[in-house]
Amino acid sequence: MDMEEMKSQFLEALEAPLPPDALRAAATRCASTSNPSDKADRLAIAATLAHVAFLEQDRIAETYDALAAGWSGTPVDAAPIYSFARPAEPSPEGLWDAYWGVVEDGKAGKLDALSITARTAELGKFMTPQTLDRIAEYASRFEGVDEAAAGPMPELITLETLAACPKGSLGRQFHDLIVDNKFDLEVLDRDAIGLSDLPQPLAYLNTRMLQAHDLWHITGGYETTALHEIAISAFQMAQFGHNYSAQFLSITAVLGADAPGPGYAILMDTITSAWRHGRQSPALILIPWEDVWHQPVETIRGQYSLTTYDSPHPPGLIERGQAISQKLERVKDFVQRFRRGLSRTFNGGTV
C-alpha cells in the first residue's frame, strides 16, 4: 500500500471511528496471526485512536480499555472512566494534512525523538477553545487531577537542587539521568508554548509533566529507550488522559499499521500493557516530588504502592534493530562494491 492509498483509507476510517465493541473485535483479530484482513483492521484502529485524540477526547479511556481487552483477551481491572456522550468536535481545517505530514516524515525516517515531540506538539495549534475545554473537563474525571491542580503552579527545577540530593536518592538519580544523557530539565519551554494560557487543570498538568516526565520514567520502571517512550506515553494517558500522549500514540499506530513481521505485535503489546499499568497504578500526579526525591526510589514506590512496568519486550529492542539494520546496510554496500569490482575485473576494466 503506497502512502496516498494509505492516507485515503485513513481519512475514510476517520469518518467512522470504531465503537468499543467493534474496536475490541478488531484488536482481537489483529492479535491473531491468521487474520486475513489484518492491515485494514490496523488502519481502522489507528484512525480511531486519531479520532479520539483530536476530535472526541473524552472517549480515550473507553477506547484504550477496549483496545487492551481485545488485544490481550483480558479486561482492564480498573473503574471505567465514562465519556460525555456528546458529538465529536468538527475537524479543524488543515489538521489532517498537517497530521499526515508528520506521518510521512516518520515513514521517511526524518524524525528523531526530539523532532517528533516538537512536530506533535505543533499540532496543538489546531485545538479550538471548545476542544481545550472538552479536554480539561475530561481530565477532571481522573483520580487526583483536580486535587493536584488546586495547588500552586510548579516552580522550575534546577540541577543544583537535584545535585544536592543524597547519593542513591531519586533526586540524584534524576540529576544523573539529565546530565548523562544531555536532556533538558523541561522537555519544552513552558512559556514559549503558552502553557499558562491553557484552562485548568490542563495548565497545571502539562506544566508538571514537562518537568516530571523523567521522574515518572524512573519511579515507574520505564527506561529512556524508544520503545519505553511509547510505553510511558500510554502510561501517562492512562493516568490523566494526557492529550499529547494520545496524539503521539495515534501517529505511532499509523506508522505501525503496515509494519512487517512482528513489529505491529510489539507495538500493540507495548501500548496496551503500559496503558493497563497506568490504569492500575496510583495517581502519580499527586506525588510532591520536591518533598520526597531525597529518598531512594524503592522507598517512594513502597510509600505510594507503585509497581514497576513489566515490559513484554526488551526495552532496547528498537535501538538494537536499528543497529542491526545499519550493520546489514554496511554489509550490503560492501557486497555491492565488491561485485562491481569483480564485474570490472572480468570485463577487462580496472578496479
Secondary structure, DSSP 4 states (H G I P E B T S, - for coil): --HHHHHHHHHHHHTSPPPHHHHHHHHHHHHSTT-TTHHHHHHHHHHHHHHHHHT-GGGHHHHHHHHHHHHHSS---S--------PPPPPPTTHHHHHHHHHHHHHTT---HHHHHHHHHHGGGG--HHHHHHHHHHHTTSTTHHHHHTSPPPPPP-HHHHHTSPTTSHHHHHHHHHHHTT--SSSS-TTTTTGGGSPTTHHHHHHHHHHHHHHHHHHHT--SSHHHHHHHHHHHHHHH--HHHHHHHHHHHHHHTT--TTHHHHHHHHHHHHHHHHHTS--GGG--HHHHTTS-HHHHHHHTTPPPP--SS-TTHHHHHHHHHHHHHHHHHHHHHHHHHHHHHHTT---
